[in-house]
Amino acid sequence: MDNLDDKIAVVTGAACGIGRGMVEAFVAAGMRVVLADIEEAALAATTADLREAGADVHAVVTDVSIPGEVGALAESALRAYGAVHVLCNNAGVFAGSKPSWESTLDDWAWVLGVNLMGVVHGIRTFLPLMIDQGEQAHIVNTASIAGLIAGGSVYGASKTAVVALSETVQFELVDGGYKPRVSVLCPGLVDTGIYVSERNRPARYPQAGQRPSGWSVDAARQAFKHGLDPRGVGDLVVEAIREERFYVLTGTGYLEHIRHRAEQIANQENPTMPPMVAN
């Protein structure tokens, strides 16, 4: 899908972080963009900033864990622009405790509801529309490097599922002769605010597990400041769409960890966790 000029993109989790980075990269490529986010004030502020800079954008407050809201997002996008050529299922949250069995059922329901079922709802809602358009189209599902290496607790489980789902949908599209293609974005550390996801936790999931010992917002903030710039991640996504590249990693620092895990699976060895590296 080389020509992105005047094409329509829908991005969830678009008000900040990687989502906003994608939106900015799409606008720079000449696209019109529908921004979706659960955080109404941040969405309004981001949309205003983009419009002031001359972007053609449309905003829809959306909780991706609720299928009806994703359906309403699609309807609003079609009313505004008449088509959808790129869908980025990007909304994501983090909650977890160590050990994993101390995460509450509310933690599991919330994280899986956004990180996995948000992707499912996006695919089920938008992909049939994209197929019926009869044009080139692309879906980008945001997973994480946690979806490719061992560990990660609740968050890692959700992102591993996103990788597996993305691979399956890509197979199905290619085998069926359909035009849309899929990428799965597996970023390492990016300078985002996902460490304070609890600010958007719905009241229907009140019981939260304890954070790991020694964890603090200040420590997380300092760590994430050393992450990649979200706009740079957005530029990588644009490249991947143009190239129809499936796996999108934000660096090479985790490649040995991915190989390590693959070799242990192939050799039927017990899993071990090698030392972590950045990006």
Secondary structure, DSSP 8 states (H G I E B T S, - for coil): ----TT-EEEEES-SSHHHHHHHHHHHHTT-EEEEEES-HHHHHHHHHHHHHTT--EEEEE--TTSHHHHHHHHHHHHHHHS--SEEEE--------SSGGGS-HHHHHHHIIIIIHHHHHHHHHHHHHHHHHTS--EEEEE--GGGTSS--HHHHHHHHHHHHHHHHHHHHHHHTT-S-EEEEEE--SBS-SGGGGGGG--TT--------TT--HHHHHHHHHTSB-HHHHHHHHHHHHHHT-SEEES-STTHHHHHHHHHHHHTT-----------
